[in-house]
Amino acid sequence: MIRHERTVDVLVVGAGPAGLGAAAELAASGVRVEVLEREQDAGGVPRHCHHDGFGGRRTTGGLSGPEYARRCTAAAERAGATLRTGITATGWAGPRTLDATGPGGLERITARAVLLATGARERPRSARLVPGTRPAGVFTTGELQQAVHLHHQHIGTRAVVVGDEPVSHAAADTLRVAGVEVAALVTGRPPQPLAVLRRGPGAPVLSRTTVTGLTGRGRLAGVKVRHEDGRSTTLRCDTVVFTGDWIPDHELARRGALALDPGTRGPAHDASYRTGERGVFAIGNLLHAVESAGTAAAEGRAVAAPVLRHLVTGSWPAGRAALVVAAPLTWIAPNLIGPDDDRPLGNRFVLRTGRRLATPLFEVRQNGRLLHRQRLLLPARPGLPVHLSADWLDRADPHGATVRIRLR
């Protein structure tokens, strides 16, 4: 039985940096904004990240993750947004009506605009189909950070980190803080220059190496790996952390039958953050797993203008041209273009590549017509953002055929 039914101007689902940034901007414009967060505290992933570098203060080292989360939360509340934690949006009762559940029971909220900011998550061991026993001592980065920083749990004595990207090195740092020796970082990718990662790994990096299984009963005893040349070994450890391999947290979007982009696996969207459903917007790492907290917060602030415009005019594009990429590129965001789009954040599209590309040359074509050609001066690497200028948008037909981006 639905105990409470009400309406708001804008309903935001997710109180990470993206959702809080949007709530602050929208509430400051005078609209009624309500934010639902299933966790007990607002702030998103930065709540668990105790390293500094948040908030863009490069000269001073920036804020720690918890400090940044508190600042984002305070800004939204100060602007007048209503933040409700411990509330989970469970499904859709209409195009812009959501059912939710919390300590007070079931409720139904109808909004003039819905903004999805549900973020992304790392795929756990089970989703990566790593065989073997199911012992204790297996984590994702998020689980590790919560266990160490929020719950102050004992982790183990010797760990293997699966991955070799910035989040992997953050996980290694967290392990060291907890007094755990990091035996190795394991990745299937080729070796990466330390300059890309901004700091040394502090542990051996086993490149071109695949995890093939876990051993141990009751507690993890080792991680089986296979090198590219066929050699196999078992790394002795009592802890393993699976990092990276992000996937958008898109369950609510799927329940609303929103069209998903096959590359990003998040909702298909244009530069105004509009999805395929009238009045439903999406922002942050739900769209492109995974960018920095600062990028997510900037998208939250940027979405305010198109949301406010929709509240006034009610307009929504009837059809939009899709953007697709060819291998080895894996995805592009935004991935739709419409007749009345805003410019993408920073006037550029974000892409990912599946392998290293040395000074790649991109071509953008529609119906075979060349719209844009751009060469990058630096290599493009897997797991790191690649940027494509949006200066060609005025030459594209938003009602026309698919726009295709490929390497020359």
C-alpha positions as CSV (number, residue, x, y, z in Angstrom):
1,M,0.0,0.0,0.0
2,I,1.3,3.5,-1.0
3,R,1.3,5.6,2.2
4,H,2.5,8.9,0.8
5,E,1.9,10.5,-2.6
6,R,3.2,14.0,-3.5
7,T,4.6,16.1,-6.4
8,V,7.8,18.1,-6.8
9,D,9.3,20.1,-9.6
10,V,12.5,18.0,-10.0
11,L,13.2,14.6,-8.5
12,V,16.9,13.7,-8.4
13,V,17.9,10.0,-7.8
14,G,21.4,9.8,-6.4
15,A,23.2,12.1,-4.0
16,G,26.8,11.8,-5.4
17,P,28.7,14.8,-6.8
18,A,26.5,14.8,-10.0
19,G,23.2,14.7,-8.2
20,L,24.2,17.2,-5.5
21,G,25.7,19.6,-8.1
22,A,22.4,19.6,-10.0
23,A,20.3,19.9,-6.9
24,A,22.3,23.0,-5.7
25,E,22.0,24.7,-9.1
26,L,18.3,23.9,-9.5
27,A,17.2,24.8,-6.0
28,A,19.1,28.1,-6.2
29,S,16.9,28.9,-9.2
30,G,13.8,28.6,-7.1
31,V,12.4,25.2,-8.1
32,R,11.4,22.5,-5.6
33,V,14.1,19.9,-5.7
34,E,14.1,16.6,-3.8
35,V,17.0,14.2,-3.8
36,L,16.7,10.5,-3.0
37,E,19.8,8.6,-1.8
38,R,19.7,4.9,-0.8
39,E,22.8,5.2,1.4
40,Q,22.5,6.6,4.9
41,D,24.8,9.6,4.0
42,A,24.9,11.8,0.9
43,G,28.1,12.4,-1.0
44,G,28.6,9.3,-3.1
45,V,31.9,7.5,-3.7
46,P,34.1,10.4,-2.4
47,R,32.9,9.6,1.1
48,H,35.1,6.5,1.1
49,C,38.2,8.1,-0.6
50,H,40.4,9.5,2.0
51,H,43.2,10.7,-0.3
52,D,43.2,14.3,-1.3
53,G,42.9,15.9,-4.8
54,F,39.2,16.6,-4.8
55,G,37.8,20.0,-5.5
56,G,40.3,21.1,-8.1
57,R,42.8,22.8,-5.8
58,R,46.0,21.5,-7.5
59,T,48.3,23.9,-5.8
60,T,47.2,23.0,-2.3
61,G,46.4,19.3,-2.9
62,G,42.7,19.8,-2.7
63,L,40.2,18.3,-0.3
64,S,40.0,14.7,0.9
65,G,37.1,12.7,-0.4
66,P,35.0,13.0,2.8
67,E,35.6,16.7,2.9
68,Y,34.5,17.1,-0.7
69,A,31.4,15.0,-0.1
70,R,30.4,17.2,2.9
71,R,31.0,20.4,0.9
72,C,28.8,19.1,-2.0
73,T,26.1,18.1,0.5
74,A,26.2,21.4,2.3
75,A,25.9,23.4,-0.9
76,A,22.8,21.5,-2.0
77,E,21.1,22.0,1.4
78,R,22.1,25.6,1.6
79,A,20.5,26.2,-1.8
80,G,17.2,24.8,-0.5
81,A,17.2,21.3,-1.9
82,T,15.6,18.5,0.2
83,L,18.0,15.6,0.7
84,R,16.5,12.3,1.9
85,T,18.8,9.5,2.6
86,G,18.0,5.8,3.3
87,I,15.3,6.0,0.5
88,T,15.5,3.7,-2.5
89,A,13.7,4.4,-5.8
90,T,12.4,0.9,-6.7
91,G,10.5,1.5,-9.9
92,W,8.3,3.6,-12.2
93,A,4.6,4.1,-11.8
94,G,4.4,6.5,-14.7
95,P,6.6,8.4,-17.2
96,R,7.8,10.8,-14.4
97,T,6.4,9.0,-11.3
98,L,8.7,6.9,-9.1
99,D,7.9,4.5,-6.4
100,A,10.3,4.6,-3.4
101,T,10.7,2.8,-0.1
102,G,12.3,3.8,3.1
103,P,11.8,3.8,6.9
104,G,8.4,5.4,6.5
105,G,7.2,2.7,4.1
106,L,6.2,3.0,0.4
107,E,5.7,6.3,-1.3
108,R,5.0,7.6,-4.8
109,I,6.6,10.8,-6.1
110,T,5.6,12.6,-9.3
111,A,7.9,15.2,-10.8
112,R,7.8,17.6,-13.7
113,A,11.3,16.4,-14.5
114,V,13.3,13.4,-13.2
115,L,17.1,13.5,-13.1
116,L,18.9,10.1,-12.8
117,A,22.3,10.4,-11.1
118,T,22.8,6.8,-9.9
119,G,26.5,6.6,-10.8
120,A,28.5,3.5,-11.6
121,R,30.0,0.5,-9.9
122,E,32.9,-1.9,-10.3
123,R,32.1,-5.3,-11.6
124,P,32.8,-7.8,-8.8
125,R,34.6,-11.2,-9.1
126,S,31.3,-13.0,-9.9
127,A,30.5,-10.7,-12.9
128,R,34.0,-11.2,-14.2
129,L,33.5,-15.0,-14.2
130,V,36.7,-15.7,-12.2
131,P,36.5,-19.4,-11.2
132,G,37.6,-21.1,-8.0
133,T,36.5,-21.3,-4.4
134,R,34.5,-18.6,-2.7
135,P,36.7,-17.6,0.3
136,A,36.7,-14.5,2.5
137,G,39.1,-11.8,1.5
138,V,37.6,-10.8,-1.9
139,F,36.8,-7.1,-2.4
140,T,36.0,-4.4,-4.9
141,T,37.7,-1.0,-4.4
142,G,34.4,0.4,-2.9
143,E,34.0,-2.5,-0.5
144,L,37.6,-2.2,0.5
145,Q,37.4,1.6,1.2
146,Q,34.2,1.2,3.2
147,A,35.7,-1.7,5.2
148,V,38.8,0.3,6.0
149,H,37.6,3.9,6.4
150,L,34.0,3.5,7.5
151,H,33.9,0.2,9.5
152,H,37.6,0.0,10.5
153,Q,37.7,-3.7,9.8
154,H,40.8,-6.0,9.7
155,I,41.5,-6.7,6.0
156,G,44.4,-9.1,5.8
157,T,48.2,-9.2,5.6
158,R,49.1,-9.6,1.9
159,A,47.0,-8.6,-1.1
160,V,46.8,-8.7,-4.9
161,V,45.2,-5.8,-6.8
162,V,43.5,-6.7,-10.1
163,G,43.9,-3.7,-12.4
164,D,46.5,-1.0,-13.2
165,E,44.7,2.3,-13.5
166,P,44.2,5.3,-11.1
167,V,41.5,3.5,-9.0
168,S,43.8,0.5,-8.8
169,H,46.6,2.6,-7.3
170,A,44.0,4.2,-4.9
171,A,43.1,0.7,-3.8
172,A,46.8,-0.1,-3.2
173,D,47.1,3.0,-1.1
174,T,44.1,2.0,1.0
175,L,45.6,-1.4,1.6
176,R,48.9,0.1,2.8
177,V,47.0,2.4,5.1
178,A,45.3,-0.7,6.6
179,G,48.8,-2.3,7.1
180,V,48.4,-4.8,4.2
181,E,51.4,-5.6,2.0
182,V,50.6,-5.3,-1.7
183,A,52.2,-8.2,-3.5
184,A,51.4,-7.2,-7.1
185,L,49.0,-5.4,-9.4
186,V,47.8,-7.7,-12.2
187,T,46.5,-6.4,-15.5
188,G,45.9,-7.8,-19.0
189,R,47.0,-4.5,-20.5
190,P,50.5,-3.7,-21.8
191,P,52.8,-1.8,-19.5
192,Q,51.9,1.9,-18.9
193,P,54.3,4.8,-18.4
194,L,54.4,5.9,-14.8
195,A,53.8,9.5,-16.1
196,V,50.3,8.4,-17.1
197,L,49.5,7.3,-13.6
198,R,51.2,10.3,-12.0
199,R,52.9,8.2,-9.4
200,G,54.8,4.9,-9.1
201,P,52.8,1.8,-8.2
202,G,54.9,0.9,-5.1
203,A,54.4,-2.8,-6.0
204,P,55.3,-5.0,-9.0
205,V,52.9,-4.6,-12.0
206,L,52.3,-7.9,-13.9
207,S,51.3,-6.6,-17.3
208,R,49.7,-8.8,-20.0
209,T,48.6,-11.2,-17.2
210,T,45.1,-12.7,-16.6
211,V,43.6,-13.9,-13.3
212,T,42.4,-17.4,-13.9
213,G,41.1,-18.5,-10.5
214,L,41.1,-18.1,-6.7
215,T,42.2,-20.7,-4.2
216,G,41.6,-21.2,-0.5
217,R,38.9,-22.6,1.8
218,G,37.4,-20.3,4.4
219,R,40.0,-17.6,3.6
220,L,41.7,-16.7,0.3
221,A,45.1,-18.5,-0.1
222,G,46.2,-17.4,-3.5
223,V,45.4,-15.9,-6.9
224,K,46.1,-18.0,-10.0
225,V,47.4,-16.0,-13.0
226,R,48.5,-16.8,-16.5
227,H,51.0,-14.6,-18.4
228,E,50.7,-13.8,-22.1
229,D,53.5,-16.3,-23.0
230,G,51.5,-19.1,-21.4
231,R,53.3,-19.3,-18.1
232,S,51.1,-19.8,-15.0
233,T,51.7,-19.3,-11.4
234,T,49.8,-18.7,-8.1
235,L,50.4,-15.5,-6.1
236,R,50.3,-16.2,-2.4
237,C,47.9,-13.7,-0.7
238,D,44.9,-13.6,1.7
239,T,43.2,-10.6,0.1
240,V,42.4,-9.7,-3.5
241,V,40.8,-6.4,-4.7
242,F,39.1,-6.3,-8.1
243,T,39.3,-2.7,-9.4
244,G,38.0,-0.8,-12.4
245,D,35.9,-2.5,-15.1
246,W,33.2,0.0,-14.4
247,I,29.5,-0.5,-15.4
248,P,26.8,2.2,-15.0
249,D,24.3,1.6,-12.2
250,H,21.5,1.5,-14.7
251,E,18.9,-0.8,-13.1
252,L,16.4,2.1,-12.6
253,A,16.9,3.3,-16.1
254,R,16.2,-0.1,-17.5
255,R,13.1,-0.5,-15.4
256,G,11.9,2.8,-17.0
257,A,12.6,1.3,-20.5
258,L,15.1,4.0,-21.3
259,A,17.1,3.3,-24.4
260,L,20.7,2.4,-23.4
261,D,23.7,3.1,-25.5
262,P,25.5,-0.2,-26.4
263,G,28.9,1.3,-25.9
264,T,28.6,3.1,-22.5
265,R,25.8,0.8,-21.3
266,G,24.2,3.9,-19.7
267,P,21.2,5.8,-21.0
268,A,21.5,7.2,-24.6
269,H,21.6,11.0,-24.2
270,D,22.3,14.2,-26.0
271,A,24.5,17.1,-24.9
272,S,21.5,18.5,-22.9
273,Y,21.5,15.3,-20.9
274,R,18.1,14.3,-22.3
275,T,17.3,10.6,-22.5
276,G,14.8,9.0,-24.8
277,E,11.9,9.6,-22.3
278,R,10.3,13.1,-22.2
279,G,11.2,14.9,-19.0
280,V,13.9,12.3,-17.9
281,F,17.5,13.5,-17.7
282,A,20.6,11.6,-16.8
283,I,24.0,12.8,-15.6
284,G,27.4,11.7,-14.2
285,N,28.9,8.3,-14.3
286,L,25.6,6.7,-15.0
287,L,26.3,7.9,-18.6
288,H,30.0,7.2,-18.9
289,A,31.7,5.0,-16.4
290,V,33.9,6.4,-15.1
291,E,35.0,10.1,-14.9
292,S,36.3,12.1,-11.9
293,A,34.1,13.5,-9.2
294,G,34.8,16.9,-10.5
295,T,33.6,16.1,-13.9
296,A,30.4,14.5,-12.5
297,A,29.8,17.6,-10.4
298,A,30.3,19.9,-13.4
299,E,27.7,17.9,-15.3
300,G,25.3,18.3,-12.4
301,R,25.7,22.1,-12.6
302,A,25.5,22.1,-16.4
303,V,22.2,20.1,-16.5
304,A,20.4,22.8,-14.6
305,A,19.9,25.0,-17.7
306,P,18.2,22.4,-19.9
307,V,16.1,21.2,-17.0
308,L,14.9,24.7,-16.3
309,R,14.2,25.3,-20.0
310,H,12.1,22.1,-20.1
311,L,10.1,23.1,-17.0
312,V,9.2,26.4,-18.8
313,T,8.6,25.1,-22.4
314,G,7.9,21.4,-22.0
315,S,9.7,20.8,-25.3
316,W,11.5,17.6,-26.1
317,P,13.2,16.5,-29.3
318,A,11.1,14.0,-31.4
319,G,14.1,12.4,-33.0
320,R,17.9,12.6,-32.9
321,A,20.8,11.3,-34.8
322,A,22.9,8.7,-33.0
323,L,26.7,8.8,-32.7
324,V,28.6,5.5,-32.9
325,V,32.3,4.6,-32.9
326,A,34.3,2.0,-34.7
327,A,36.8,-0.3,-33.0
328,P,39.2,0.0,-31.4
329,L,37.2,2.9,-29.9
330,T,34.6,1.6,-27.4
331,W,32.2,4.4,-26.8
332,I,31.4,8.1,-27.1
333,A,29.4,10.5,-24.8
334,P,27.1,12.2,-25.5
335,N,25.9,9.7,-28.1
336,L,22.9,11.6,-29.6
337,I,22.6,15.0,-31.3
338,G,19.4,16.9,-31.5
339,P,18.2,20.1,-33.2
340,D,18.4,22.3,-30.1
341,D,21.2,20.8,-28.2
342,D,23.4,22.6,-25.8
343,R,27.1,22.3,-26.5
344,P,28.8,19.3,-24.7
345,L,30.6,20.1,-21.5
346,G,33.8,21.8,-22.4
347,N,32.7,21.8,-26.1
348,R,34.1,18.3,-26.5
349,F,33.0,14.7,-26.6
350,V,34.5,12.0,-24.3
351,L,35.6,8.7,-25.9
352,R,37.4,5.6,-24.7
353,T,39.7,3.2,-26.6
354,G,40.2,-0.5,-26.2
355,R,44.0,-0.3,-26.9
356,R,46.8,2.2,-27.0
357,L,46.7,4.6,-30.0
358,A,49.8,6.7,-30.9
359,T,48.7,10.2,-32.0
360,P,45.4,8.9,-33.6
361,L,43.6,10.7,-36.4
362,F,39.8,10.8,-36.0
363,E,37.3,11.2,-38.7
364,V,33.6,12.1,-38.2
365,R,31.3,11.3,-41.1
366,Q,27.5,11.4,-41.7
367,N,26.1,9.7,-44.8
368,G,29.7,9.5,-46.0
369,R,30.2,13.2,-45.8
370,L,33.3,14.3,-43.8
371,L,32.3,16.6,-40.9
372,H,35.5,16.8,-39.0
373,R,39.1,15.5,-38.9
374,Q,41.2,15.8,-35.8
375,R,44.6,14.4,-34.8
376,L,45.6,14.0,-31.1
377,L,49.1,15.1,-30.3
378,L,49.4,12.6,-27.4
379,P,48.7,8.9,-27.3
380,A,45.3,7.6,-26.3
381,R,45.3,4.8,-23.7
382,P,42.6,2.4,-22.4
383,G,40.9,3.5,-19.2
384,L,41.7,7.2,-19.7
385,P,39.5,9.9,-21.3
386,V,40.0,10.8,-25.0
387,H,38.5,14.1,-26.1
388,L,37.1,15.0,-29.5
389,S,36.2,18.6,-30.4
390,A,32.5,19.4,-30.9
391,D,33.2,22.2,-33.4
392,W,31.7,20.1,-36.2
393,L,28.2,19.9,-34.6
394,D,26.8,22.8,-36.7
395,R,27.6,20.8,-39.9
396,A,25.7,17.7,-38.8
397,D,22.1,17.0,-39.6
398,P,20.4,16.2,-36.2
399,H,17.5,14.6,-38.1
400,G,19.8,12.7,-40.5
401,A,21.6,9.4,-40.5
402,T,23.9,8.0,-37.8
403,V,27.1,10.0,-37.3
404,R,30.1,7.7,-37.3
405,I,33.5,8.3,-35.6
406,R,36.4,6.2,-36.7
407,L,40.2,6.2,-36.9
408,R,41.8,7.2,-40.2
